């Protein structure tokens, strides 16, 4: 079956079943974003709340500190910004970033 052909209903796994462990790294979902997180390193207290709450594991941590946000996996949900007690993460419109504003 080529990648352009759709599977029939008998070939699709039952919903909620993880057929292959560790396959989420292949699904880059950053292209879905309409808002992008912008982190201010000066305000960040490295509490790691953003890392804990991020549903996409897009927050990169190294040596117990937030290193950055992997935009290939960030869907722009804004949970990181909402949960940040230091307000170090702001959500900005992706279209404004793309336009260079």
N, C-alpha and C positions, 0 to 999 in steps of 0.2 A: 504494500500500500504506500503510495507516495504521500508526502506531507500535505499536498493540496486536497487530497480526498478526505471526505468526512467519514467518521466511523458510524456504523449502524447502531441502533439502540442495544443490540445484543453484545456489541463489542465494547461498550462504555462501562467502566467499573461502577459499582453501586456507590452512590454519593456518600462522602464521609470516610471512605476506605482509603488508607494510605497504601498504595500498591508498591511503592518503592521508597524506602527511607532515605532522607537527605536530599530529596529532589528539588526542594524549594530554592536552592541556590541557582538553579537554571532559569527561574522565572523572574526576570527583571521587570518590575512593575512600575518603575519610576515614570514611564511614559504616560501613566494615567493621571498624573498630578495636575491640579489646577492651582494649588498653592504650594509654595516651597518654604521649608524652614530655613531661617537665617539665624545662626548662633553667634552671640557676642561673647567671645572668649574672656573678655574683661569682667563680665557679669557672672559667668559660669562658676559655681561653687563646687562642681564635680560631685554633686550629691547622687548622681546616676539615676535619678527618677526618670529622666527621658529614656534611658537605656532599659530600665525595668518595664516601663509602660509601652514602649514602641512595639506594635504588633508585627512589624516587618523586619525586626533586627537591623534597622538601618543606622542606628547609632553606633559609631565605632569607638571602642574604649581600648586604651593601652596604658598599662601600669596604673590602673585604677582611676584614670582621668579620661574625660571625653576628648577624643582625638578629632572627631568630625562627624558628619552625616553622609552616609553613602547614598547619593541621590539616584543610583541605579535601582535601589529597592524601596526608596521612600515614596509612598503614595500621596503624601501631602494631607494626611488626615488631621494633623494639628494636635494630636494627643500629647506629643512631647512639649509643645508650647503651653498647652493648658496645664500640664502637671508640673512644669518647672517653677519651683517656689521663688527663684531669683529673677524670673521673667527674662532669662538670657536667650530665649528662643522666640522669634517673631515669625509669623507666617506672612509671606508676601505673595502677590499674584504672580504666577509663572509667566503670564503674558508680559508683565512689566519687566521681568528679568530678561526674557527673550528679546524685548525691544530695547534693552540697554538703559532703562530708566533707573 
